[in-house]
């Protein structure tokens, strides 16, 4: 018998399509089969109508900031990403969503700024590792 701990299951099993696409740098979000709501948080039930059937759909991953909040600095996994700006982003193909924009120049984040989804692999301590990926937005180039 091995003294090694059991393999840890991937983070958030129900959102496996999101994480699989994130590993390839693609943005895949669930769309409610009942009401058509694009669900920003990757899960398999709709927070609007409570239906439990979704279709995972690839989104462009590009969008525009249409509102932004104060600059914040985080702890834990976000510490490496600070500074960042809490923002609402409207995807070119997809929903408006509350997210964050990570940049070295937070003062440059303005309404109308084009942004793109990026994924960063982290472990539970916030250090770069595989296989978990967090989604963030950065200014589009």
DSSP file (Angstrom, degrees, kcal/mol; ACC not computed):
  #  RESIDUE AA STRUCTURE BP1 BP2  ACC     N-H-->O    O-->H-N    N-H-->O    O-->H-N    TCO  KAPPA ALPHA  PHI   PSI    X-CA   Y-CA   Z-CA
    1    1 A X              0   0    0      0, 0.0     2,-0.2     0, 0.0     0, 0.0   0.000 360.0 360.0 360.0 139.3    0.0    0.0    0.0
    2    2 A X        -     0   0    0      1,-0.1     0, 0.0     2,-0.1     0, 0.0  -0.520 360.0-147.1 -84.2 147.4    1.3    3.5   -0.9
    3    3 A X        +     0   0    0     -2,-0.2     2,-0.1     2,-0.1    -1,-0.1   0.436  67.2 112.2 -87.8  -1.0    1.8    6.2    1.6
    4    4 A X  S    S-     0   0    0      1,-0.1    -2,-0.1     3,-0.0     3,-0.1  -0.442  75.6-109.5 -72.5 144.5    0.9    8.8   -1.0
    5    5 A X        -     0   0    0      1,-0.1    -1,-0.1    -2,-0.1     3,-0.1  -0.340  43.0 -89.4 -69.0 157.2   -2.4   10.7   -0.5
    6    6 A X        -     0   0    0      1,-0.1    -1,-0.1    -2,-0.0     2,-0.1  -0.332  53.5 -91.4 -62.8 147.4   -5.3    9.9   -2.8
    7    7 A X        -     0   0    0      1,-0.1     2,-0.3    -3,-0.1    -1,-0.1  -0.380  42.2-121.5 -61.4 135.4   -5.4   12.0   -5.9
    8    8 A X        -     0   0    0     -3,-0.1     3,-0.1    -2,-0.1    -1,-0.1  -0.632  26.5-117.4 -79.5 133.7   -7.5   15.1   -5.4
    9    9 A X        -     0   0    0     -2,-0.3     3,-0.1     1,-0.1    -1,-0.1  -0.350  42.6 -86.4 -67.7 153.8  -10.5   15.5   -7.8
   10   10 A X        -     0   0    0      1,-0.1     3,-0.3     2,-0.1    -1,-0.1  -0.241  56.9 -87.9 -58.3 149.2  -10.4   18.5  -10.2
   11   11 A X  S    S+     0   0    0      1,-0.2    -1,-0.1    -3,-0.1     8,-0.1  -0.319 103.4   1.8 -59.6 135.2  -11.9   21.6   -8.7
   12   12 A X  S >  S-     0   0    0     -3,-0.1     3,-1.9     1,-0.1    -1,-0.2   0.957  70.4-160.1  53.0  72.8  -15.7   22.1   -9.2
   13   13 A X  G >  S+     0   0    0     -3,-0.3     3,-1.5     1,-0.3    -1,-0.1   0.823  85.6  60.5 -52.6 -38.2  -16.6   18.8  -11.0
   14   14 A X  G 3  S+     0   0    0      1,-0.3     3,-0.3     2,-0.1    -1,-0.3   0.726 102.4  54.1 -67.6 -18.4  -19.9   20.2  -12.4
   15   15 A X  G X>  +     0   0    0     -3,-1.9     4,-1.9     1,-0.2     3,-0.8   0.039  67.8 129.3-101.8  26.1  -18.0   22.9  -14.3
   16   16 A X  H <>  +     0   0    0     -3,-1.5     4,-2.7     1,-0.2     5,-0.2   0.849  69.1  55.5 -51.7 -41.4  -15.6   20.4  -16.0
   17   17 A X  H 3> S+     0   0    0     -3,-0.3     4,-2.0     1,-0.2    -1,-0.2   0.886 107.6  50.9 -61.2 -35.6  -16.3   21.9  -19.5
   18   18 A X  H <> S+     0   0    0     -3,-0.8     4,-2.4     2,-0.2    10,-0.2   0.948 114.0  42.8 -63.4 -48.2  -15.3   25.4  -18.2
   19   19 A X  H  X S+     0   0    0     -4,-1.9     4,-1.9     2,-0.2    -2,-0.2   0.875 111.9  53.6 -69.6 -37.4  -12.0   24.1  -16.8
   20   20 A X  H  < S+     0   0    0     -4,-2.7     4,-0.5    -5,-0.2    -1,-0.2   0.923 113.6  42.9 -62.4 -43.6  -11.2   21.9  -19.8
   21   21 A X  H ><>S+     0   0    0     -4,-2.0     5,-2.6    -5,-0.2     3,-1.4   0.891 109.5  57.9 -68.6 -39.0  -11.6   24.9  -22.1
   22   22 A X  H ><5S+     0   0    0     -4,-2.4     3,-1.7     1,-0.3    -1,-0.2   0.867  97.9  60.5 -59.6 -36.2   -9.7   27.2  -19.7
   23   23 A X  T 3<5S+     0   0    0     -4,-1.9    -1,-0.3     1,-0.3    -2,-0.2   0.754 109.1  44.2 -62.5 -22.6   -6.7   24.9  -20.0
   24   24 A X  T < 5S-     0   0    0     -3,-1.4    -1,-0.3    -4,-0.5    -2,-0.2   0.316 122.4-106.9-101.6   5.7   -6.7   25.7  -23.7
   25   25 A X  T < 5S+     0   0    0     -3,-1.7     2,-0.3     1,-0.3    -3,-0.2   0.708  78.3 129.0  78.7  20.3   -7.3   29.4  -23.2
   26   26 A X      < -     0   0    0     -5,-2.6     2,-0.7    -8,-0.1    -1,-0.3  -0.812  56.4-130.9-110.2 151.2  -10.9   29.3  -24.4
   27   27 A X  E     +A   59   0A   0     32,-0.6    32,-3.0    -2,-0.3     2,-0.5  -0.894  29.3 172.9-103.0 113.2  -14.0   30.8  -22.6
   28   28 A X  E     +A   58   0A   0     -2,-0.7     2,-0.3    30,-0.3    30,-0.2  -0.986   6.2 179.5-122.9 122.8  -16.9   28.3  -22.4
   29   29 A X  E     -A   57   0A   0     28,-2.5    28,-3.1    -2,-0.5     2,-0.3  -0.873  29.9-106.6-123.2 153.8  -19.9   29.3  -20.3
   30   30 A X  E     -AB  56  39A   0      9,-0.6     9,-3.0    -2,-0.3     2,-0.5  -0.603  25.8-160.0 -81.0 139.9  -23.2   27.5  -19.6
   31   31 A X  E     -AB  55  38A   0     24,-2.0    24,-2.6    -2,-0.3     7,-0.2  -0.983  27.1-114.1-117.7 128.1  -26.4   28.7  -21.2
   32   32 A X  E  >  -A   54   0A   0      5,-2.8     4,-1.5    -2,-0.5    22,-0.2  -0.393  15.7-151.3 -63.5 128.3  -29.7   27.8  -19.6
   33   33 A X  T  4 S+     0   0    0     20,-2.5    -1,-0.2     1,-0.2    21,-0.1   0.786  92.9  47.8 -69.8 -27.0  -31.7   25.4  -21.8
   34   34 A X  T  4 S+     0   0    0     19,-0.5    -1,-0.2     1,-0.1    20,-0.1   0.919 130.9   9.7 -83.1 -45.9  -35.0   26.7  -20.4
   35   35 A X  T  4 S-     0   0    0      2,-0.1    -2,-0.2    16,-0.0    -1,-0.1   0.509  91.5-120.6-117.9  -5.8  -34.7   30.5  -20.4
   36   36 A X     <  +     0   0    0     -4,-1.5     2,-0.2     1,-0.3    -3,-0.1   0.529  54.4 156.8  81.4   4.6  -31.5   31.2  -22.5
   37   37 A X        -     0   0    0     -6,-0.1    -5,-2.8     1,-0.1     2,-0.6  -0.459  42.6-131.6 -67.2 130.7  -29.7   33.0  -19.7
   38   38 A X  E     -B   31   0A   0     -7,-0.2     2,-0.7    -2,-0.2    -7,-0.2  -0.760  21.8-143.5 -82.8 121.2  -25.9   33.0  -20.0
   39   39 A X  E     -B   30   0A   0     -9,-3.0    -9,-0.6    -2,-0.6     4,-0.1  -0.764  12.4-165.5 -93.9 115.0  -24.6   31.9  -16.6
   40   40 A X  S    S+     0   0    0     -2,-0.7     2,-0.4   -11,-0.1    -1,-0.2   0.955  75.2  65.6 -67.4 -48.9  -21.4   33.7  -15.7
   41   41 A X  S    S-     0   0    0      1,-0.1     2,-0.7   -12,-0.1   -11,-0.1  -0.612 100.0-113.5 -75.3 125.8  -20.4   31.4  -12.8
   42   42 A X        +     0   0    0     -2,-0.4     2,-0.3     2,-0.1   -27,-0.1  -0.431  66.5 122.9 -68.3 106.7  -19.7   28.0  -14.3
   43   43 A X        -     0   0    0     -2,-0.7    -4,-0.1    -4,-0.1   -13,-0.1  -0.941  65.9-115.0-154.0 172.2  -22.4   25.7  -13.0
   44   44 A X  S    S+     0   0    0     -2,-0.3     2,-0.3     2,-0.1    10,-0.1   0.129  89.1  63.5-106.7  21.1  -25.1   23.3  -14.2
   45   45 A X  S    S-     0   0    0      8,-0.1     2,-0.5     7,-0.1     7,-0.2  -0.986  81.0-113.9-140.7 153.3  -28.2   25.1  -13.0
   46   46 A X     >  -     0   0    0      5,-2.8     4,-1.5    -2,-0.3    -2,-0.1  -0.718  10.1-158.2 -91.2 126.0  -29.7   28.5  -13.8
   47   47 A X  T  4 S+     0   0    0     -2,-0.5    -1,-0.1     2,-0.2    -8,-0.0   0.640  92.4  52.7 -74.5 -12.3  -29.8   31.2  -11.0
   48   48 A X  T  4 S+     0   0    0      3,-0.1    -1,-0.1   -11,-0.1    -2,-0.0   0.935 130.4   7.3 -86.9 -54.8  -32.6   32.9  -12.9
   49   49 A X  T  4 S-     0   0    0      2,-0.1    -2,-0.2   -12,-0.0    -1,-0.0   0.463  92.4-125.3-110.4  -3.1  -35.2   30.2  -13.5
   50   50 A X     <  +     0   0    0     -4,-1.5    -3,-0.1     1,-0.2     2,-0.0   0.584  53.4 155.9  69.4  12.1  -33.6   27.4  -11.4
   51   51 A X        -     0   0    0      1,-0.1    -5,-2.8    -6,-0.1    -1,-0.2  -0.350  39.0-145.1 -65.3 153.0  -33.7   25.0  -14.3
   52   52 A X        +     0   0    0     -7,-0.2     2,-0.4   -20,-0.0    -1,-0.1   0.061  69.2  86.1-112.4  24.7  -31.1   22.2  -14.1
   53   53 A X        +     0   0    0      2,-0.0   -20,-2.5    -7,-0.0   -19,-0.5  -0.989  49.5 168.6-128.2 126.5  -30.2   21.8  -17.8
   54   54 A X  E     -A   32   0A   0     -2,-0.4     2,-0.5   -22,-0.2   -22,-0.2  -0.927  27.5-139.7-131.9 157.4  -27.5   23.9  -19.5
   55   55 A X  E     -A   31   0A   0    -24,-2.6   -24,-2.0    -2,-0.3     2,-0.4  -0.983  24.7-130.1-115.4 123.9  -25.6   23.8  -22.8
   56   56 A X  E     -A   30   0A   0     -2,-0.5     2,-0.4   -26,-0.2   -26,-0.2  -0.615  33.2-174.5 -76.5 125.5  -21.9   24.7  -22.6
   57   57 A X  E     -A   29   0A   0    -28,-3.1   -28,-2.5    -2,-0.4     2,-0.3  -0.967  25.2-121.3-129.5 134.9  -21.2   27.3  -25.2
   58   58 A X  E     -A   28   0A   0     -2,-0.4   -30,-0.3   -30,-0.2     2,-0.2  -0.598  29.4-162.2 -76.8 131.3  -18.0   28.9  -26.4
   59   59 A X  E     -A   27   0A   0    -32,-3.0   -32,-0.6    -2,-0.3    35,-0.1  -0.665  30.9-108.7-106.9 165.4  -17.9   32.7  -26.0
   60   60 A X        -     0   0    0     33,-0.7     3,-0.1    -2,-0.2    34,-0.1   0.821  33.6-142.1 -66.1 -30.9  -15.5   35.1  -27.7
   61   61 A X        +     0   0    0     32,-0.3    56,-3.6     1,-0.3     2,-0.4   0.440  69.5 102.2  79.5  -2.3  -13.6   35.9  -24.6
   62   62 A X  E     +C  116   0B   0     54,-0.3    30,-3.4    31,-0.1    31,-0.5  -0.885  42.3 134.7-114.3 147.7  -13.3   39.5  -25.8
   63   63 A X  E     -CD 115  91B   0     52,-2.6    52,-2.6    -2,-0.4     2,-0.4  -0.892  43.6 -95.8-165.8-164.9  -15.4   42.4  -24.5
   64   64 A X  E     -CD 114  90B   0     26,-2.0    26,-2.8    -2,-0.3     2,-0.4  -0.993  30.2-116.7-136.4 137.4  -15.5   46.0  -23.4
   65   65 A X  E     + D   0  89B   0     48,-2.3    47,-3.8    -2,-0.4    24,-0.2  -0.593  32.5 172.0 -70.2 127.7  -15.5   47.5  -19.9
   66   66 A X  E     +     0   0B   0     22,-2.3     2,-0.3     1,-0.4    23,-0.2   0.471  68.8   7.6-117.3  -4.6  -18.8   49.4  -19.4
   67   67 A X  E     - D   0  88B   0     21,-1.1    21,-3.1    43,-0.1    -1,-0.4  -0.909  65.7-170.7-164.3 148.1  -18.4   50.2  -15.7
   68   68 A X  E     - D   0  87B   0     -2,-0.3    19,-0.3    19,-0.3     2,-0.1  -0.986   6.1-152.5-144.7 156.1  -15.6   49.9  -13.2
   69   69 A X  E     -     0   0B   0     17,-3.6     3,-0.1    -2,-0.3    -2,-0.0  -0.332  43.1 -47.6-114.3-166.9  -15.2   50.2   -9.5
   70   70 A X  E     -     0   0B   0     -2,-0.1    16,-1.1     1,-0.1     2,-0.3  -0.206  60.9-100.9 -66.2 155.3  -12.4   51.1   -7.1
   71   71 A X  E     - D   0  85B   0     14,-0.2     2,-0.3    -3,-0.1    14,-0.2  -0.585  46.6-174.9 -75.5 135.8   -9.0   49.5   -7.3
   72   72 A X  E     - D   0  84B   0     12,-2.2    12,-1.7    -2,-0.3     2,-0.4  -0.902  21.6-144.2-130.2 159.3   -8.5   46.8   -4.8
   73   73 A X        -     0   0    0     -2,-0.3     2,-0.1    10,-0.2     6,-0.1  -0.991  24.5-156.0-122.0 136.4   -5.7   44.5   -3.6
   74   74 A X        -     0   0    0     -2,-0.4     2,-0.3     4,-0.4     8,-0.1  -0.432   8.0-135.9-105.7 177.8   -6.5   41.0   -2.6
   75   75 A X  S >  S+     0   0    0     -2,-0.1     3,-1.3     4,-0.0     2,-0.1  -0.779  70.0  17.6-122.2 171.0   -5.0   38.2   -0.5
   76   76 A X  G >> S-     0   0    0     -2,-0.3     3,-1.8     1,-0.3     4,-0.5  -0.414 132.8  -3.1  67.4-139.9   -4.6   34.5   -1.2
   77   77 A X  G 34 S+     0   0    0      1,-0.3     3,-0.5    47,-0.2     4,-0.3   0.785 136.2  55.5 -57.7 -27.7   -4.9   33.6   -4.9
   78   78 A X  G X> S+     0   0    0     -3,-1.3     3,-0.9     1,-0.2     4,-0.9   0.662  84.7  83.0 -80.4 -14.0   -5.6   37.2   -5.9
   79   79 A X  G X4 S+     0   0    0     -3,-1.8     3,-0.7     1,-0.3    -1,-0.2   0.889  91.3  49.4 -58.1 -39.4   -2.5   38.6   -4.2
   80   80 A X  G 3< S+     0   0    0     -4,-0.5    -1,-0.3    -3,-0.5    -2,-0.2   0.743 111.3  50.9 -70.7 -21.2   -0.4   37.7   -7.3
   81   81 A X  G <4 S+     0   0    0     -3,-0.9    22,-0.2    -4,-0.3    -1,-0.2   0.537  91.6 149.6 -93.5  -7.2   -2.9   39.4   -9.5
   82   82 A X    <<  +     0   0    0     -4,-0.9    -9,-0.1    -3,-0.7     2,-0.1  -0.442  40.2  53.8 -74.0 148.2   -3.1   42.7   -7.6
   83   83 A X  S    S+     0   0    0    -11,-0.4    20,-1.1    -2,-0.1     2,-0.3   0.530  77.3 150.3 -80.7 155.1   -3.6   45.4   -8.4
   84   84 A X  E     -DE  72 102B   0    -12,-1.7   -12,-2.2    18,-0.2     2,-0.5  -0.955  38.3-129.4-144.2 165.2   -6.9   44.8  -10.2
   85   85 A X  E     -DE  71 101B   0     16,-2.4    16,-2.4    -2,-0.3     2,-0.4  -0.964  19.1-129.4-119.8 127.0  -10.1   46.7  -10.9
   86   86 A X  E     + E   0 100B   0    -16,-1.1   -17,-3.6    -2,-0.5     2,-0.3  -0.619  47.0 165.6 -69.8 130.8  -13.6   45.4  -10.2
   87   87 A X  E     -DE  68  99B   0     12,-1.7    12,-3.2    -2,-0.4     2,-0.5  -0.971  43.5-124.6-147.8 157.0  -15.4   45.9  -13.5
   88   88 A X  E     -DE  67  98B   0    -21,-3.1   -22,-2.3    -2,-0.3   -21,-1.1  -0.930  33.4-166.9 -99.3 130.7  -18.5   45.0  -15.5
   89   89 A X  E     -DE  65  97B   0      8,-2.8     8,-2.6    -2,-0.5     2,-0.7  -0.965  14.5-150.4-121.1 134.5  -17.5   43.7  -18.9
   90   90 A X  E     -DE  64  96B   0    -26,-2.8   -26,-2.0    -2,-0.4     6,-0.2  -0.922  22.9-137.7-102.2 115.0  -19.9   43.2  -21.8
   91   91 A X  E     -D   63   0B   0      4,-2.2     3,-0.5    -2,-0.7   -28,-0.3  -0.396  12.3-128.0 -69.9 147.3  -18.6   40.3  -23.9
   92   92 A X  S    S+     0   0    0    -30,-3.4     2,-0.5     1,-0.3   -29,-0.1   0.898 108.9  22.5 -59.1 -40.2  -18.7   40.7  -27.7
   93   93 A X  S    S+     0   0    0    -31,-0.5   -33,-0.7     2,-0.1     2,-0.3  -0.883 126.7  19.1-127.9  98.2  -20.6   37.4  -27.8
   94   94 A X  S    S-     0   0    0     -2,-0.5     2,-0.0    -3,-0.5   -35,-0.0  -0.964  91.1 -25.8 142.1-160.0  -22.3   36.8  -24.5
   95   95 A X        -     0   0    0     -2,-0.3    -4,-2.2    -5,-0.1     2,-0.4  -0.206  51.5-105.8 -87.5 172.0  -23.5   38.4  -21.3
   96   96 A X  E     -E   90   0B   0     -6,-0.2     2,-0.3   -33,-0.0    -6,-0.2  -0.812  51.3-176.9 -84.1 140.0  -22.6   41.4  -19.3
   97   97 A X  E     -E   89   0B   0     -8,-2.6    -8,-2.8    -2,-0.4     2,-0.6  -0.990  33.8-120.5-145.5 151.1  -20.8   40.2  -16.3
   98   98 A X  E     +E   88   0B   0     -2,-0.3   -10,-0.2   -10,-0.2     2,-0.2  -0.811  59.0 126.6 -87.8 124.1  -19.2   41.3  -13.1
   99   99 A X  E     -E   87   0B   0    -12,-3.2   -12,-1.7    -2,-0.6     2,-0.3  -0.533  51.9 -90.5-150.0-148.3  -15.6   40.4  -13.1
  100  100 A X  E     -E   86   0B   0    -14,-0.2    37,-1.2    -2,-0.2     2,-0.5  -0.979  14.4-143.9-143.2 154.4  -12.1   41.9  -12.7
  101  101 A X  E     -Ef  85 137B   0    -16,-2.4   -16,-2.4    -2,-0.3     2,-0.5  -0.986  17.7-157.0-120.8 120.4   -9.5   43.5  -15.0
  102  102 A X  E     +E   84   0B   0     35,-3.2    37,-0.4    -2,-0.5     2,-0.3  -0.859  29.3 142.4-101.8 126.0   -6.0   42.8  -14.0
  103  103 A X        -     0   0    0    -20,-1.1     3,-0.3    -2,-0.5    -2,-0.1  -0.989  57.7-124.1-157.5 154.6   -3.3   45.2  -15.2
  104  104 A X  S    S+     0   0    0     -2,-0.3     2,-0.4     1,-0.2     3,-0.1   0.668 111.5  49.1 -73.3 -16.4   -0.1   46.9  -14.0
  105  105 A X    >   +     0   0    0      1,-0.1     3,-2.1   -22,-0.1     4,-0.3  -0.695  63.4 171.2-124.7  77.7   -1.8   50.2  -14.6
  106  106 A X  G >  S+     0   0    0     -2,-0.4     3,-1.5    -3,-0.3    -1,-0.1   0.762  75.6  67.3 -62.1 -23.8   -5.2   50.2  -13.0
  107  107 A X  G 3  S+     0   0    0      1,-0.3    -1,-0.3    -3,-0.1    -2,-0.0   0.703  92.2  63.0 -67.1 -16.9   -5.6   53.9  -13.6
  108  108 A X  G <  S+     0   0    0     -3,-2.1     2,-0.7     2,-0.0    -1,-0.3   0.559  75.5 104.9 -84.5  -7.8   -5.8   53.1  -17.3
  109  109 A X    <   +     0   0    0     -3,-1.5     2,-0.3    -4,-0.3   -41,-0.1  -0.654  49.7 156.1 -78.0 114.2   -9.0   51.0  -16.9
  110  110 A X    >   -     0   0    0     -2,-0.7     3,-2.0   -43,-0.1   -45,-0.3  -0.877  51.7 -78.0-133.9 162.1  -11.8   53.1  -18.3
  111  111 A X  T 3  S+     0   0    0     -2,-0.3   -45,-0.2     1,-0.3     3,-0.1  -0.427 120.0  29.7 -59.5 134.0  -15.3   52.6  -19.7
  112  112 A X  T 3  S+     0   0    0    -47,-3.8     2,-0.3     1,-0.3    -1,-0.3   0.327  82.5 143.8  94.8  -6.8  -14.9   51.5  -23.3
  113  113 A X    <   -     0   0    0     -3,-2.0   -48,-2.3   -48,-0.2    -1,-0.3  -0.502  51.0-127.8 -67.1 125.2  -11.5   49.7  -22.7
  114  114 A X  E     -C   64   0B   0     -2,-0.3    26,-2.6   -50,-0.2     2,-0.3  -0.584  35.5-179.8 -73.9 136.2  -11.4   46.5  -24.8
  115  115 A X  E     -CG  63 139B   0    -52,-2.6   -52,-2.6    24,-0.3     2,-0.3  -0.882  16.1-151.5-132.7 163.4  -10.5   43.5  -22.7
  116  116 A X  E     -CG  62 138B   0     22,-2.6    22,-2.2    -2,-0.3   -54,-0.3  -0.991  26.0-106.2-138.3 147.6   -9.9   39.8  -23.2
  117  117 A X  E     + G   0 137B   0    -56,-3.6     2,-0.3    -2,-0.3    20,-0.2  -0.479  39.0 179.0 -69.7 136.0  -10.3   36.7  -21.1
  118  118 A X  E     - G   0 136B   0     18,-3.4    18,-2.7    -2,-0.2     2,-0.4  -0.956  16.3-142.5-134.1 156.8   -7.1   35.2  -19.8
  119  119 A X  E     - G   0 135B   0     -2,-0.3     2,-0.4    16,-0.2    16,-0.2  -0.958   9.4-167.2-124.6 138.3   -6.6   32.2  -17.6
  120  120 A X  E     - G   0 134B   0     14,-2.2    14,-2.9    -2,-0.4     2,-0.4  -0.991  19.9-132.4-125.8 128.8   -4.0   31.7  -14.9
  121  121 A X  E     + G   0 133B   0     -2,-0.4     8,-0.4    12,-0.3     2,-0.3  -0.650  35.1 169.0 -80.8 132.9   -3.3   28.3  -13.3
  122  122 A X        -     0   0    0     10,-2.1    10,-0.4    -2,-0.4     6,-0.2  -0.931  25.4-142.2-136.4 161.1   -3.1   28.4   -9.5
  123  123 A X    >   -     0   0    0      4,-1.6     3,-1.7    -2,-0.3     8,-0.1  -0.554  48.6 -83.1-109.0-174.5   -3.0   25.9   -6.7
  124  124 A X  T 3  S+     0   0    0      1,-0.3   -47,-0.2    -2,-0.2    -2,-0.0   0.751 129.6  52.6 -63.6 -23.0   -4.7   26.3   -3.3
  125  125 A X  T 3  S-     0   0    0      2,-0.1    -1,-0.3   -49,-0.1     3,-0.1   0.494 118.3-108.3 -90.8  -3.5   -1.9   28.5   -2.0
  126  126 A X  S <  S+     0   0    0     -3,-1.7     2,-0.2     1,-0.3   -46,-0.1   0.401  76.3 130.5  93.9  -3.1   -2.0   30.9   -4.9
  127  127 A X  S    S-     0   0    0      1,-0.1    -4,-1.6    -5,-0.0    -1,-0.3  -0.502  71.5 -88.5 -83.1 154.6    1.2   29.8   -6.6
  128  128 A X  S    S+     0   0    0     -6,-0.2     2,-0.3    -2,-0.2    -6,-0.3  -0.425  72.3 128.3 -63.0 130.0    1.4   28.9  -10.3
  129  129 A X        -     0   0    0     -8,-0.4     2,-0.3     3,-0.3     0, 0.0  -0.955  44.7 -63.4-166.1 175.0    0.5   25.2  -10.8
  130  130 A X  S    S+     0   0    0     -2,-0.3     3,-0.1     1,-0.1    -9,-0.0  -0.798  86.5  12.4-110.3 159.7   -1.7   22.9  -12.7
  131  131 A X  S    S+     0   0    0     -2,-0.3     2,-0.2    -8,-0.1    -1,-0.1  -0.987  95.1  79.5-105.3  -0.5   -4.6   22.0  -13.3
  132  132 A X        -     0   0    0    -10,-0.4   -10,-2.1   -11,-0.1     2,-0.4  -0.449  56.0-168.1 -75.3 136.3   -6.8   24.7  -11.7
  133  133 A X  E     - G   0 121B   0    -12,-0.3     2,-0.4    -2,-0.2   -12,-0.3  -0.969   9.2-154.0-124.4 137.4   -7.3   27.8  -13.7
  134  134 A X  E     - G   0 120B   0    -14,-2.9   -14,-2.2    -2,-0.4     2,-0.4  -0.862  19.1-128.7-105.8 147.3   -8.9   31.1  -12.7
  135  135 A X  E     + G   0 119B   0     -2,-0.4     2,-0.3   -16,-0.2   -16,-0.2  -0.771  36.3 157.3 -93.7 135.2  -10.4   33.5  -15.2
  136  136 A X  E     - G   0 118B   0    -18,-2.7   -18,-3.4    -2,-0.4     2,-0.4  -0.949  33.3-123.2-145.1 167.3   -9.5   37.1  -15.3
  137  137 A X  E     -fG 101 117B   0    -37,-1.2   -35,-3.2    -2,-0.3     2,-0.3  -0.910  22.7-174.9-114.9 143.6   -9.6   39.8  -17.9
  138  138 A X  E     - G   0 116B   0    -22,-2.2   -22,-2.6    -2,-0.4   -35,-0.1  -0.926  42.8 -80.0-129.4 156.0   -6.7   41.9  -19.1
  139  139 A X  E     - G   0 115B   0    -37,-0.4   -24,-0.3    -2,-0.3     2,-0.1  -0.321  53.5-115.8 -56.3 134.9   -6.6   44.9  -21.5
  140  140 A X              0   0    0    -26,-2.6   -26,-0.1   -77,-0.2    -1,-0.1  -0.428 360.0 360.0 -72.2 146.4   -6.8   43.6  -25.1
  141  141 A X              0   0    0     -2,-0.1    -1,-0.1    -3,-0.1    -2,-0.1   0.400 360.0 360.0-107.8 360.0   -3.8   44.3  -27.3
